[in-house]
Amino acid sequence: MKNIGKKVVNWVKTHLTLLKVLFVLSVLVFAIVMLGRIGRELNGDAVRASLSTQSPWTLLAMAALGMIAVLPMLNYDFVITQMLPGDYKPLYVAKSGWIVNSFTNIAGFGGFLGASLRANFYHKHASNKEVLLAISKIALFLLAGLSLWSLIALALIFGLGIGRMYTDYWVWLIGGGLYFPVLMLVTHLNGHGVFKDMPLRRQLRLTLGSFCEWGAAAGFFLVIGHFIGAPVDLSHVLPLFLVANVLGVISMVPGGLGSFDVFMLMGLAQVGVNSNIGVVWLLFYRLFYYIVPFVIGVALFIQDAGRELNARLEGLPVQVLTRIGHVTLVVFLYFSAIMLLLRGVVPDVALRNAVYLRLYPWTFLFLSRVTNIMMAFIIFGLARGIANRVRRAYWPTLVILGLALIASLRREASVKFIVFLAIILVAAVLAKRELTRERMDFPWGNRIVDGGIFALTALFYAVALFYNVPQIHHRHPVPTVFFFPSERMWVTTLAGVLVAAITLSLIYAFLANPQKALGGVVDDARVAAFIARVGGNSVSHLAFTGDKLMRFYQIDGVDRVMFLFRKKSDKLVVLGEPIGDPADWAPAIADFIKEADTQDLSLVFYEVSERLTVMLHEYGFDFMKFGEEGYVDVTDFTLAGTKRKGERALMHKFERQGFQFKWLTPPFDAGTMVQLRQVSDSWLDGKAEIGFSLGYFNPRYLNQAPVAVIEDKDGRIVSFASVMPMGEGVMSIDLMRSSEDAPSGIMDALFVNLFQRAKDEGYTRFNMGMAPLSNVGTSDFAFLEEKMAHLVYEYGYRFYGFQGLRSYKEKYVTTWVPKYVAYRKRQSLLFTLLQILMLVNTPVMAVKHGLWHRYLNWVSQISTVLTPKK
């Protein structure tokens, strides 16, 4: 037998989680069954008739008093927790007690359900055995209060003559009245045994709680009789109520359903209460003392069970619910705004459309055409803020929803519409968790959608003005859609539209602030110190151009990772890979994404490697191949052999003509800088400088690294290339320019000398830079966007020499490395590529945050010219 018991215990421990889940499901099934059972016993017509006889304030008062009448039951749970080890928060005990007592109120006092529920709520600090033992002792006092009220009922009937018509039921009252004395006798006789933890003070507290519970129920029943105007002396009803409850307990029917009701109807008839009034009386009692608290208990139980389920599933259920609530609220707001706008702008068309008439009852109702239009625009603005998950939009949206609900309910208050609005309010509550952003940035897609709506509205009023001006005689009749009753109405409505548009712009301005700086203008000293400590990469030197912002990720106050980026619309375009230890990239990227998201901005990584692309995919990024970067293996580079016959002949030609290669190191004197400027201006030929992914002519920038030049026989610089330090073992150049009178092939001569210089200084590779769109979309299985990019590569030579650039670099490149653009999923790739294209082609002087740096560059140029040659 012991072995069987151990096996059972072990099996229970092994399957404890499953048993808990089954228990929760069984309770939910019970709740559904009981609600269905009660619903079947209630007559729908009687419910509607009863509700219609009472004002909303009376129903609200009965609902509140019914919940107050349930509160004394919570005393049992507070006593139980005092008998158990561990500390329980009062709010937790109150919530648990409400669930247990509202369930057992319907299912019957005590019983398996109450014990199981309490064991589930209080098992964290106590074993099931301890909980069940405490519950069994408490359960004995559940009827102590009813016993005392039975004695009071005897005194009322036989002492004061109140309810003397019920003297035939004295035996039930005596039986009920004897329960309390017998209970006290038994507990005191066994005071040192089973009931040693039940001192007199605790027993009296339980008895008082039970007395208040039954007294509150009786008092609530009498108050209902007063509200419905029952034609009876309510003092005579009190003994009847107590006798009916004793009979209900004896019947063992949960909640006394049936036996209690039948006896009450019979007893009320004895004092002249019509059966119809009696049914209504009992209906309200069942509704507000049993059903409403039970529904609240079910909601609390689902919340509690949902919290545990949410914890087990790592927060996924809550995320799903908040997302559903957010989407529901956004859809409803836009739906309401469009419906109101149609009603205000084209009322004749709207009210003749069957679909519109079917949908309109599910949105707001306002007083006038102008009001509809103004509210439509306001709701549009707030809907955009909610859609963009901006926290600042939440409370204004709730205020507008509240005003709209009041205005709508004053005009039409159907039950379906009220339920629908309740669902929307629940969605609004759920959506609050989804609003995580501090501001709205209003990206291109949003501007197109919202701007299209407003443009159509403006176009309508322009056409309406044309048709409604009396001085214009139209050959054809005016379309009814553009008809206004009078010019005054047109002007009034247009004024409303203009006011609404101004209000909308103010809403957008409100939602777009406060702006938080996610980076700062490059600090040359800080960047130089950082690169010297952690090493640079292929883009780190471009920080010194001054046309980008920098952002540092710090650990313990120490700079660990640096990003170079610039903002375009709602995108922060990060140039290249983060600068710093790759081990710190992941937390740095996560931090940047989080901070950008609070500002309604998204990151785009431009020209990054496969390694970073794979990492970014884990953070919700999609990607597209953007081209290839070429590398020359300088360790094997030589002019010997037939392969380099042309370059070798070219180098001999330049040597004979007196051209010389020189390696200049900063700082550069004024004369050198003037020559470099002349070569650059000749190469630009009046075109504007562009930056971001490239350097531009800037004396301060050029003084950061050596410059390779080729001079003619007179010592005049005809071509130069600024060296761009990269990672270990890699050399590259940035600016590569030649003057108009430089001989053909001078660039090849410059490259050959640079390869040789890199080889002599111990470098292994030379970075030739990007070949945009090279080898993009060549596969039959490539993405559609990549195939479109391939068409641009093939046929876009009129705008950019894609193939020519690849062909030129391929003369020297030994290895091509793919580069990618990574962007957040669900972002438009077309918009992203257009924004990158606009960014990389923005003239340097148009960069807004570069004003201070342009001033510094101007000062540095003047100082360079004035500095005497050394």
C-alpha positions, 0 to 999 in steps of 0.5 A: 500500500505504501508503494502505491502511495509513493508511486501516486505521489511521484506521479503527481510531482512528475506531472504537476505542471500538466495537472495545474494546466488541467486545473485551470482549464477545468475551472474555466470550463466550470465558469462557462458551464455555470454562466450558461446554466444561469443564462438558461434560467433567466428569461431574456424578455424579463431581463429586458423588461426589468432593466427598462423599469430602472434608471441607469443610476439605479442599476449602477447603484445596485451593481455597486451595492452588490459588490460591497455586499460580497466584500465581507467574504474576503475576511475568510481568506485574510484569516486563512493566510494568517494560518499559513507560513509566508507573507501574502500581500493584501491586494493579492489576498483580496483578489484571490478571495474575490475569485474564490468567493464569487465562484463558491457563491454560485457553486455552493459554500466551501466544497472542492472548488473553493479548496482547490482554488485556494490551494492554487493561490496559496501554494507558494509558501505552504504545502497543499496539506497545510492549505487544505487543513486551514480551509477545512477549519475555516469552512466550519465558520461559514455558517456561524453568521447564518446561525446567529441571524437565525436566532435573531429571526426567532426573536423578530418573529416570536418576540417583536411580531415581525414576520409572524406569518412565518411562525410555521418555519420555527423548526428550521430557524431553531435548527440553524440557530443551534449550529453556532453554539454546537460549533463553539462547544466542539472547538473548545472541547478540542482546543488543544488538538485539531483546533489549537491554532484557532484561539477564541479571538480568531473564532470570533473574527470568523464569526463576525465576518460570517455574520456580516456576510449574511447580514450584507446579503440580507440588507442588499436584498431589502435595498433591491426591494426599496429600489423596485418599489415593492409594496411590502413592509421590508422588515417582514421580508428579513425573517423570510430571507433568513429562513429561505437561506437556511432551507437553501443550505439544507437543500445542498443546491449551489447558491440555493438556486431553485429552493431559495427562489421558490420559497422566497416567491411563496413567502413574498406572496404571503405578504401581498407581493405580486409574483411578477414583482417577486421575479424581478426582485429575485432577478436583480438579486441574482444578477448583482449579488451572484452574476456580476461578482462572478463575471468579475471573478472570472475576469480576474481569474483569467488575468491571473492564469493569463499572467502565469501563462504569459510568463511561461511563454516568455511574454508572447501572449501579452505581445499578441494581445497588445498588438491586436489592441493596437491594430484594432485601435488604429483601424478604428480611428482611421475608419472613423476619420474617413467616415466623418470626412465623407459625411462632412465633404460629400454627404449626399453621396455618402448617405445614398451609398448602401455600404456607407449606411451599413458601416456608419452606425459603427462610428461616431455621430456629431452635430454638424457638417463642420464638426464632422470635418474638424473631428475627422482631421483631428482623429487623422492626426492622432491616428497617425501618432497611435499608428507610429506608436507615439506615447504622447498621442495616447491621452489626447486620443483617449480624450477625443474618444471620450468626447466622441463617445459622449456625443454619439451616445447622446444621439443614439445609444443602442446596446450593440453600439455600446458593446462595440465602443466597450471593445474599442476602449479595451483595445485602447487599454491594451494598445498602451503597452505598444506605444513605446516611442517618444516622438513621430518622424512621419516617414515618406509612406505616411506622408503619401497616405495622409497627404493624398487624403488631404489633397483629395479634400482640397481638390474637392473644395476647389472643384466645388467652388468652381461649380458653385460660383454664381458668375460662372455659367455652366453648360451642364448641370452641377453634379450633386456631389459638388452641390452646396446649399449656399455660398455661405455654407461653402465658406463656413465648411471651408473655414472649418477645413482650414481650422482643422488643417491648422489643428492637424499641423499643430498635432503633428508638431506636438507628436514630432517633439521632443527630438533627441540627439542620437549622435553629435558632430564629429570631435576630431580629437576624440575620434583620433584617440579612439581609432588609435586605441581600437584600430580603424576600418574601411570607413573610420577615416571618413569621420574626419570629413565632418559631413556625418554624425558620430555615435559612441557606445560606451561600457563603464564610460569608455568608448567601445564602438563608434557609428558614422551616420547621417539622417535622411527622412526617418532613416539613420543611414550608417556608413559601413561597419561599426568601428571597434571590437566586433565582440562589442558590435551586438550590444552596440547595435541593439542599443542604437536600434532601441534608441532610434526606435524611441524617436520613430527612426530606423537604421540602414547599414550601407555597404556592409559585409556578409558577417555584419549582414548575418548579425543584423538579420537576427535584429530584424533586418532584411538585406540586398546586395549592393555591389562588390568591393575590389581588393588587389593582392600587392604581395604578388603585384609586379609589372613583369610579364606579358599581362602587365606589358601595357602598364610597364610601357606606360610607366617607361613613357612617363619616366622619359617625359619627366613625371615623378611619383612623390609621397607627401606627408602632412602637414602640407604647406600653403603652396602644396595645398594651393596646387592640390586645390587647382588639380581638384577644381580642374577635375570637378569642372564646376560640379559640386562635391558630394560626400558621405561615402566619399571624401571631398576636398577639405584642407583639414581632411587632407591633413589627416593622412599622406597624399600621393602625387605625380609631378611633371618635369617642372615640379607641378602637381598634375594628379594626386590621391589622398591615402585613406588608412584602413584596417591592419594590412590594407591600404586604400585611397579616397580622393583621386583627382587629376588636372585637365592637362594631365596626360592620358593614363596618369591614373594608372601610373598613380595606381601602379606606384601606390601598389608598389608603395603599399608593398614596400611598407608591408601592406598585403592588400590594396582596397580599390573601392566599390563597384556599385550594383556589380554582380547584383541580380544575375541569378535567375533566382535573385530577388525582384529588387535585385533583378531591377538593380541589375537592369540599372547596372546594364542600362544606366550608363547614361547616368553613372558609369557602373560597368566602366568603373567595374571594368577599370578596376578589374584590371588590377583587382584580384578579389571581389568582396560582396557588400550589402545594404541592410534595412529593417523588415517591413520598410520599403526597399524602394524608399530606402534605396531612393533615400540612400541615393539622395543622401550619397548625392547630396552636395557637401555644402547642403549638409545641415549639421556641417555649418560649424565644420564648414566655418572651421574649414574656411578658417583652416584654408585661410590659415594654410594659405597664410602659413609660410613654406618651411 
